Amino acid sequence: MEIPVDPRCGLDLGVAAIARYFPKGTSVVLPSGGFFLWVELPEGVETAQLFEIAQTHDIAIAPGAIFSRNLQFRRHIRLNYGRPWSPDVEREMCTLGMLVRHATAERGTPRHGGNKDPEYMEDGEP
């Protein structure tokens, strides 16, 4: 018999991992439903390129530009938090945060430092 997993646990752990591993200037839209986090990355991060690099690490993200005709969400990614949290998921979030920090470091954006929460927006706000 499988033990049911509360998806809100994955939400809380995912947001906490973003706060720990992603750079300053990252913001998260807290969803009102579903199993996805909408994450806005700092200026200068090209999520289409991040998508390609993340795939080489076996990490699945959806670049935000695929959700818009005019590419207005170029700095956004969609992350799935619906699967059970595990050490593997934690490592993936750490690696993804490192990839984003690397992309921002190339453009001179400061590192987050891991001790502050990312900025949060209510569901549906840009």
PEGIGI-V784521 format. One record per run of one state. SS is the DSSP state (2 for helix, 1 for strand, 0 for the rest). FROM is the first residue (numbers start at 1). TO is the last residue. Records with the same first field share a line. If there is no record, write none. Layout:
SS->FROM-TO  FROM-TO
//
This chain:
0->1-6  22-26  30-35  41-46  57-61  68-75  81-86  106-118  122-126
2->7-21  47-56  64-67  87-105
1->27-29  36-40  62-63  76-80  119-121
//
